[in-house]
Structures are given as structure tokens and as C-alpha cells.
Amino acid sequence: MIKNHISYLLSLESKGIKLGLERTEQLLQACGNPQKKFKSIQIIGTNGKGSTSAMIANILKVSGYKVGLYTSPHLTTINERIRINGNAISNDEIIEFINNYQQTINQLNSSFFETITALAAWYFEKEKIDIAILETGLGGRLDSITACGSNLLVCTSISKDHQHILGDTVEDIAYEKICALKKNMICISSNHIDSIKDVFNKYANSINAKIKYISTNRNTKFIKLNGTHQAENEMLAITTIKQLNEFKINDGQIQQGLSSVVWPGRIQKLYNAPNVYYDVAHNQASFSSLCDYVNTLKGQKILVIALQKHKNLNTVLNKIESVFDQIIVTQTNVRNFVPAGELACLFQVNKIQIIENSLEAIKIYKSAQKTDNIIIAGSHYLGAAISKEFKISFENI
């Protein structure tokens, strides 16, 4: 039975991305406006949204609160997108929601993301959570999460991604994101470059809202997630927690929550000898951070890469080629994927090998030297093949 319901949800992806809040607001209203019955934090930004969300959620969880976490996209199952205290939503809950609201979803012609957003809010209210952490899907101004009317906004780093929707410059992208900010609201933000801060400050002043930029002076790193870029996300999470005055959380709980956080697909080590890592880096900034980490590793470095369309890596191609000794190009075969042959054209011929089947490409580790480092990256949609090969689940964290 669940297969039919999941198939129905996935069929909504054929509607594509629908910008605007009206359908989400109408669907939430049909569900009884569940989003108004719990506190929530909305996370905007380009890179680090998922990691920062997971950190905030885990600190709240270890402090004794019941915490909803809504993120996207998923690695293997839809269930991963909606969690309470780290545990993914059950199939039974998905079935109940679809049975109750399928007719409304069809009438409104709701998109996949709009529907999943309403499902998350409905489930969180049903389970009487204390607070939800909601990761924005795309932008902010017209994203479904903004319809949920969160109490606090958090902004991670901003760089170029989804330019075909959000705009060509980082300033255009920044504007689309900060428009999730509402009157009298506070935004806890990364310390952006001045041109982005100018966009943020001008908008905040125009609606009588406030932006607090995090300090970058702190050197402590409690999290065990790989990559120096996670230190900024950690500082963002700490600053956000300290803003939640009604939640009683001490420094020991903050440290415990950070040191125990798990977030799959973020330079996640899957295997030893050879070392195999999985990272969902899929844009210029995230690949640059990944390369910085890979540069610290000893031994030969092999990249297994697949990309979806509209992902521009032009500014980091030279860096990727200088860091990796070998590049294996594959494809996800999921909607809007870049064919391996087309992706291969980006790289120097002498370094690449094309293996179209992603599962076969991943299995390269079986014939590698024990001192090699194999980095699988470029797409969340590689998660299914990774889960199958390494026999791991991404559902509960």
C-alpha cells in the first residue's frame, strides 16, 4: 500500500518547481493550519542549511525537547525529510496524510515540495513537538517554508546556485533569500561579504526587522563533521540556540549536542582502507570546501562525480583537477541528470574515466589501493547507490 502512496507523492515531482506561497498556504489551511501551533525556525542560505539545521535540532534534542526537523532533498527515502528527534516519519503517517488530503492536493494542483511541507507541518503538530527546524528548499521569498510563518530566521553562507531561478549574481540570490524575513523578525546570519550585507541590511531596515551577524572569532569546534567550513555552521547554531530565551539550554548541553550530531552525506566516511567518503557538494562553493578537505588527506585521491543540470562548476574545475589524481564520471539517471559523456567534457581527458552506471562507478573502491582516498560527490541522488553498496540507511540520525 505504501508504494502506491509514495508513487503518488513522487508523481507530483513531474509538476516541477512551483514558486509562490498561495498553494502552500491553502493546503496548510485545509490541514487546519498546523504550522501555527508550534514554534519554528526557518533556515535559508546556499550551503550548510542541512548541517546547521541538524546541529540546532540535536542541541535542542539533548536538552530534553521534542524537535521536528524538516530538510531536503532526501538521499534514499522521502521519510528522511521529516524527522522528530532524529527518527524519520513512518510510512503509516504518510499514508494517513495522503488519505486525508489527496483530494485537496489534486484540487490545488500542489507541487511535490508544497505537499511534503504540509505533510511535515501536519505531522509535527500531530506529534505535539516543542519546536521545528525547517530548511528552506529554494530561495526564500517564494519558498513553501516561508508560508509556515516561522518565529526566527537563520541564514547560512550564500553563493551561486540555482541561478536559472534565483538570479545571476550573489546579490540577486541574497535578495531572494532574505525576503523570507518578516516585520519585527530577527535573522541570525553568517558574516557575509559587504555587498550581500548591504542587500540584507537595506531590506531589514525597510520592514523594521533585525539581522544579527555571527562573530567569526571563535576557534572551538565541538562537531565531529569533517571540513573546516562546518565551524561557521557550528557558530551559527550556537548563536541561534542562545537567541531562544524561552528554552533553557546550558553550555554543556550545547557542547553535547554538537559533539554528537550526525548528518549524512557531508564528507561522511563510509569505508576504511581504502578511505571512501560521500559528500553532497553540488555547486562551486561546496566543491571548493570539499577540495580543501581532500587536500589534507594523504595518498592518491580519486573523485567519483555525478551532477544534475543547472549546476555550474566552472570556477572550481581547475581546483578539482589539481586536487584529484583521477576523476571517474558517472550519472544518477534521476530527473534532470547530466549524462556522463556530457559531464566528462568539463575535465581534462587524461584524468577521466566514464562509468555510466553509478553503482559500478562507486565499486571502484574494491580495486583501489588501501591508501587511496575515494570521494563520491556531486548529488544527493547518489545516495541510493551508496546505501545499496555500503548497506547503510540514512533515515534515523
Buried (B, 14 or more C-beta within 10 A) or exposed (E): EEEEBBEBBEEBBEBEBBBBBEBBBBBBEBBEBBBEEBBBBBBBBBBBBBBBBBBBBBBBBBBEBBBBBBBBBBBBBBBBBBBBBBEBBEBEBBBBBBEEBBEBBEEBEBBBBBBBBBBBBBBBBBBEBBBBBBBBBBBBBBBBBBBBBBBBBBBBBBBBBBBEBBBEBBBBBBBBBBBBBBEEBBBBBBBBEEEBBEBBBEBBEEEEBEBEBBEEEEEEBBBEBBBEBBBBBBBBBBBBBEBBEEBEBEEEBBBBBBEBBBBBBBBBEBBEEBBBBBBBBBBBBBBBBBBBBBEEBEBBBBBBBBBBEBBBBEEBBEBBBEBBEBBBBBBBBBEEBBBBEEBBEBBEEEBBBBBBEBBEBBBBBEEBEEEBBBBBBBBBBBBBBBBEBBEBBBBEB
